[in-house]
Amino acid sequence: MSWLQLDGRTVVVTGVANKKSVAWHVGRGLEDAGARVVYVVRSEARRDSVAKLMGDREVHVCDVERQDEVDALRAALAERHDAIHGLVHSIAFANYSDGWKAFHETRKDDFLQAVDISCYSLINLANALKDRFTKDASVVTISISDTTMAAENYGYMAPIKAALDSAVVFLAKSFSAMGEVRFNAVKAGLLKTSASAGIPGYLDSYLYGEAATLRKRGVATAEVADTALFLLSPRSAGINAQGVVVDAGMGVNYFDRELVKKAVDDA
């Protein structure tokens, strides 16, 4: 048995889009640790696009905006798996198709859709799978390192990730009445993913964030995935209702001497 003690455990992983996805890195790490991984993607088109990546792995389709598809996923998993030891929630969406807008100009339907997909889906999936979870199951969601830093180009997603972080706490409390199912978030720093590439001006923010890390090197997707693996494993049994920041020290280093000097020199 590996140190993580994930051998033979069944974990549902949502949100794989391509090889750059956090979910893909988590899934591969779980497989390497001996876990049985069940993948969930959002559409048939997405399943087709990742078919070569997935090979003969078990893949289900579930658009979390559609309750009938969430119900169908619950039924399919109940039919194929007696128990689920973990759930990875790596789902987020924001509509940036109209380009960057000031936060106060956020459209109501865009905001509510993002809440539904990026936050409520965690609550809904956890509720749908509650009867399949083992007593000591672990649920991990992917959040962001700081939801109170007003990064203008990230727009309305930071408040939604803040809601996700709060949902983690309330789910942990709610499920505590039924056993020892744990809920935690990996609060990732800036990453190079296909999802982040769709955020207006993200590259400039990424380069600044990388310069602000203590090691002057950005966070790798694999580092975020490794933290998720630990939180999914019995080795982290004492951690519940928490957000673990993985940002290479960026959050403590905004007043780095070199960054300050550059800002003053460019002023």
N, C-alpha and C positions, 0 to 999 in steps of 0.2 A: 504494500500500500504506500502511495506517495505521501509526502509530508502534509499536503493539503487535505488529504483524506476525502478526495472527491471521486475516488474509484467507484464505479457502479451507480453513482447518483444520477438522476435524471433532471436536466435543467432545460427550461424553455428560454430561448434567446430570441428576442424581437429586434427588428430594425436593421438587418443586414442589407446594404445597398451595393457594396462593392468591397474590394480588398482593403480600402482605406477606412472602412467603417469600424467604429469601436466595437460594435456587436460582432463583427467577423473576428476581430482579434480575441475577444472574450471567448467566442465559440471554439476557436482553434486551441486556445489555452486550456479550455475545459476538456476538449478531446485528448490533448496531450497528457492531461492529468487522469485520464481514464473514465471521464464522465460520459454519459449518454446525452447528446445534445439534440434538442428538438427546435428547429428554426421556424420562425414566423415572419413572413414578409407581407407587405401591405396590399399587393395586387397580383393578378396573374401575369401582368406585364413585367412586374419586378421579379417574379419567380422565373420567368423566361430569361430575363436579362442576367440573372445570377446562376442559371442552370449549370453552366460549365464550372463555376466556382463551387457549387454545392455537390456536384456529382450525384451519388446515390443516397445522400443524407435525407433525413425526414424533414420535409418542408411543408408548412401549412400557409394558407393565405387568409389574412384577416385585416380588413380595413376597419380600424378602431373607431371610425366615425359612424359605423353601421352596427347597431345593436344585434341585428340578426346574424352578422358575421362573427361577432364576439360569442354569441350563443352557440353558433355552429362550431367554433373552435373549441369551446368548452366540451361539447359533445364528442368531437373527434378525439380530443386528448383523453377523455374519460374512457373511450372505447379502446384506446391503444396503450394507455399507461395507468397502472394501478396507483402509482404515487408520483408526485412531483416534488423534488427536493430544492428546487430553486427557480427563480424567474429573473431574467435580465430585461429591464425596460429601457430600451435605447431608441425611443421614438420622440421626434420633435419636428415641428413644422411651423413656419411663419411665411406669410405671403409678402414677398418683397418685389412682386412683379411690377409694381408701379414705381420702384426706386425708393430712395431714402426719403422719409418724411419726418418732421419734428414729432416728438412723442405725442404732443397734444392733438396732432392731426390723425392719430391712429383711427382707422375705421372700426366701428363696433363689430361688424361681421368678421373682419380679419382677426381681431383680438379674441373673440369668442371661439372661432375655429381653432386658433392656436392653443387656447386653454383646453379645448376638447381633446385635441390630438396629443399635446405635449404634457398635459397634467392629468386631466380626468381619466385618460386611458390607463394610467397606472392604477387608479382606484377601481376602475371597471374590470380590468384584467385580474387584479388581485381578488376581487369579489367573485368573478367567474370561476377561478381556479381554487377557491378556498377549500372545497371538499376534497381536492386532490392533493393539497399540500400535506407533506409530512409534518409531524409535530414540531420538528426543528428546521423547517424550510427557511431559506434565505431569499429575500427579494432585494434586488439592487437596481437602482435607477441611475442614469447618467445626467448630472446637472452641470452647473458652471461654478467656477471658483468663487465668484463674487457677484451677488445680485443687487448690491447697493452702490456699486461703482457705475455711474451713469455714462456708459459707453454709448455715445450717440448713435453710431451706425448699427448697434445691436438692437436698437429700438425697443419695441414692446416685449421682446422675448425675455428680458431680464425679470420683469415683474411676474411673468408666467413661470419662469424657473424658480422664483421665490415661492410661488404657490406650490410648485412641485416639492420643494424642500419642506414646506409646512405639511403637505399631504403625507410625506414620509413619516413624520412624527405622529400624526393622527392615526395613520394606518397601523403603526407599531402599537399604539395604545389600544386601538380597537381590536386588533387580532390577539392581543395579550389575553383576552377573555377566553380564547379558544385553544391556546397552547403557547408555544414558544417561537412562532414564526417571527422572523426578524425583518425589518425594513431599514435600509440604509441607502445613502446617495454617495456616488463618487463625484466630487465637485471639480471638474476638469478645468485646467487652464486652457489657453488658446491652442487649438489643434489644427493640423492640416488635414481636413476631410472634405469630401465632396459637398457636404451640407454647408460647411463654413464658407466654401468658395462662392456660394450664392448670396452671401451677406455683402451689401455694398461697402466698399472701402476696407474689407476685412484684411487684405494683405498688409496694408500700412499698420493696422492695429496689431497684427500678428508680429510684425518685425519690431514694433515698439515693445510688445510684451516679451518677446524673446530677449531683447536687450535689458529688460527689467528683471529677468530671472537672476538669481544669485550665481548661476553657473554660466550665464550668457549663452544658453542653449535652450531652445523651446522644449516643451513637454512632448514626448512621443506618444502616439496612440497606444502603443504596446504597454507603456507605463501606466496609463489609465486602466487598460484591460487587466494588467497584473493586480492592481488594487481591487478591481471588481472580483477577480478570482479569489483573493483572500477573503473578501466579505461574503462570498458565496460558500466558503468552506467552513467546516466545523471548527477550524482553528480560530475563527473570529467570533465564536459563540457568545462572548461577553459584550459584543458591540451591537447596539440596537438604537434605532431612532437618531442616527448620527449622519453628518455629512463630512466625508473625508476629503480634504482639499489636496489636489495633486497639481501643483502649479510651479514646481521647482523654485519656490521662494519668491515668486513674482509679487505676491501680495504684501510683502514686507520691504520691498526694495524700490518703491517709486521715487525715492529721493537719493538714488544712487548718484555718486559724485559725477560720473561721466554723463549721465542723463541730464542732471541739473546744468552742468557746464554747457552742454550742447544747446539746451533750451535758452540759456542766457545769451550765448554767442549768436544764436539765430534770431534773437529778439530785435 
